[in-house]
Amino acid sequence: MNLQGLALLKNNNNMKSQEEIIQFKNTQTKIKGLYNEIGVLSKKNPNDAVNKFKLNFINQSLKEANELLGSKYKPYANFDVFKEDEIPTTSDVVMILGLYMNALESLKSANIEIRESQSEWILGHQPYWIIDGKVSDIEA
């Protein structure tokens, strides 16, 4: 089986365009940033409620992640976002964001291929994004 066939078997949620990769990177950055920020709050007071202002941004980022992850990579089938009328604690948010970070990494791993670098500046092997089953020239 060739590399393209292997890539298609490996992943049902393959990236379809460079724009989707940019969306992935932006969403992953948001999730990591929220995880770090809420993690600091959680260490101080794990049972404190997250205010609605922060919860809005958390939920927006989770919706974006859910679109990318699909049912195959989404951490829990029955969880989409936090309910505004059931304000979560900082530790609840950290737990969920951690699961989403791991899920996004799994999706990324399924959508990259390691190959020898074509650049004289990079020694060894470099990961590249797979777009529509074909290894692209976009470094991961």
C-alpha positions as CSV (number, residue, x, y, z in Angstrom):
1,M,0.0,0.0,0.0
2,N,1.3,3.4,-0.9
3,L,1.7,6.4,1.5
4,Q,-1.5,8.0,0.4
5,G,-3.5,4.9,0.9
6,L,-2.0,4.4,4.4
7,A,-2.9,8.0,5.3
8,L,-6.5,7.5,4.2
9,L,-6.8,4.3,6.3
10,K,-5.2,5.9,9.2
11,N,-7.6,8.8,9.4
12,N,-11.3,9.3,8.8
13,N,-11.1,13.0,9.9
14,N,-8.5,14.0,7.4
15,M,-7.8,17.7,6.9
16,K,-9.3,19.0,3.7
17,S,-7.4,22.3,3.2
18,Q,-4.7,24.6,4.4
19,E,-7.5,26.7,5.9
20,E,-8.6,23.8,8.0
21,I,-5.1,23.4,9.3
22,I,-5.0,27.1,10.2
23,Q,-8.3,26.6,12.0
24,F,-6.9,23.6,13.8
25,K,-3.8,25.5,14.9
26,N,-5.8,28.5,16.1
27,T,-8.3,26.3,18.0
28,Q,-5.5,24.2,19.6
29,T,-3.7,27.4,20.7
30,K,-6.9,28.7,22.3
31,I,-7.6,25.5,24.1
32,K,-4.0,25.3,25.4
33,G,-4.1,29.0,26.5
34,L,-7.4,28.5,28.3
35,Y,-6.1,25.4,30.0
36,N,-3.0,27.2,31.2
37,E,-5.0,30.3,32.5
38,I,-7.8,28.3,34.2
39,G,-5.2,25.9,35.5
40,V,-3.6,28.7,37.5
41,L,-7.0,29.7,38.9
42,S,-7.8,26.0,39.7
43,K,-4.5,25.6,41.7
44,K,-5.5,28.5,43.9
45,N,-9.2,27.6,44.3
46,P,-10.3,24.5,42.5
47,N,-13.9,24.8,43.6
48,D,-14.5,28.4,42.5
49,A,-17.0,28.9,39.8
50,V,-15.9,30.2,36.4
51,N,-17.6,33.5,35.6
52,K,-19.9,33.8,32.5
53,F,-17.4,36.0,30.7
54,K,-14.7,33.3,30.7
55,L,-17.2,30.5,30.2
56,N,-18.3,32.2,26.9
57,F,-14.8,32.0,25.5
58,I,-14.3,28.5,26.8
59,N,-17.5,27.3,25.2
60,Q,-16.7,29.0,21.9
61,S,-13.3,27.3,21.8
62,L,-15.0,23.9,22.7
63,K,-17.5,24.3,19.8
64,E,-14.6,25.0,17.4
65,A,-12.7,21.9,18.7
66,N,-15.9,19.8,18.4
67,E,-16.2,20.7,14.7
68,L,-12.6,19.7,14.0
69,L,-12.6,16.5,16.2
70,G,-15.9,15.0,14.9
71,S,-17.3,12.0,16.7
72,K,-14.2,9.9,16.2
73,Y,-11.9,12.1,18.3
74,K,-14.3,14.0,20.6
75,P,-13.5,13.1,24.2
76,Y,-17.2,12.4,25.2
77,A,-20.1,11.9,22.9
78,N,-22.6,13.4,25.3
79,F,-20.5,16.6,26.1
80,D,-20.4,19.6,23.8
81,V,-20.1,22.7,26.0
82,F,-20.6,23.7,29.5
83,K,-24.2,24.8,30.4
84,E,-24.4,28.4,31.4
85,D,-27.1,27.6,34.1
86,E,-24.8,25.0,35.6
87,I,-21.6,27.1,36.1
88,P,-18.6,24.7,36.3
89,T,-15.8,25.0,38.7
90,T,-12.2,25.8,37.6
91,S,-11.2,22.2,38.2
92,D,-14.1,20.9,36.0
93,V,-12.9,23.2,33.2
94,V,-9.3,22.2,33.5
95,M,-10.2,18.5,33.4
96,I,-12.3,19.0,30.2
97,L,-9.8,21.3,28.5
98,G,-7.0,18.7,29.2
99,L,-9.1,16.0,27.5
100,Y,-9.6,18.3,24.5
101,M,-5.9,19.0,24.3
102,N,-5.2,15.3,24.2
103,A,-8.0,14.8,21.6
104,L,-6.6,17.5,19.4
105,E,-3.1,16.0,19.6
106,S,-4.6,12.6,18.5
107,L,-6.2,14.3,15.6
108,K,-3.0,16.0,14.7
109,S,-1.0,12.8,14.9
110,A,-3.5,11.1,12.6
111,N,-3.0,13.9,10.1
112,I,0.7,14.3,9.8
113,E,3.4,12.2,8.2
114,I,7.1,12.2,9.1
115,R,9.4,12.4,6.2
116,E,12.9,13.4,5.5
117,S,13.3,17.1,5.4
118,Q,14.0,18.8,2.0
119,S,15.7,21.7,3.8
120,E,19.4,21.9,4.4
121,W,18.6,23.8,7.6
122,I,16.6,20.9,9.2
123,L,18.4,17.7,9.9
124,G,16.6,14.4,10.2
125,H,12.9,14.0,9.8
126,Q,10.1,16.6,9.8
127,P,6.3,16.1,10.2
128,Y,4.1,17.4,7.4
129,W,0.4,17.8,7.3
130,I,-1.7,15.4,5.2
131,I,-4.4,17.2,3.2
132,D,-7.1,15.0,1.5
133,G,-4.9,11.9,1.9
134,K,-1.8,13.5,0.4
135,V,1.3,14.6,2.2
136,S,1.6,18.4,1.8
137,D,4.5,20.7,2.0
138,I,3.1,22.3,5.2
139,E,5.2,21.6,8.2
140,A,3.4,20.5,11.3
